[in-house]
Amino acid sequence: MEPEVNLTNRERQVAEIIAWGASYKEVPDWLKRLYGGETISVNTVKNILANIFAKIHINKASELSAWWFTHFCGVDSSMSPFRRELYSLIFLIIILPHTFMDIDHDMPARRARTERNIRNGRRKDDIDIYGHFI
């Protein structure tokens, strides 16, 4: 990992969102919420991430997260393993409550197919010998 990497503003924005744990599909929505502008596609996000990975010489989003926190959040990469674990626990304590609170309650619950069939009276047991519903 190189200490001096010149990322564009959009690459920096995408790297930050991915570093904080968003998935590829969530990035366009988060970019729109945080920075405004036009919505971009998931393929554009993947292309931007490929450029970031090539510039930083990494392969995974977890490596990007480690790189982001060491360069922009003041986490020292040369600290002892105990301190690294302590900082990672602190970050988890900060991040986990937000992941559980960001559930979209607007989507209706999906019922199982068998429940719908039973409710409509269309069970296999309710068919007579001629194939008609009783």
Order of alpha helices (4+ residues) and beta strands (2+ residues): alpha-alpha-alpha-alpha-alpha-alpha
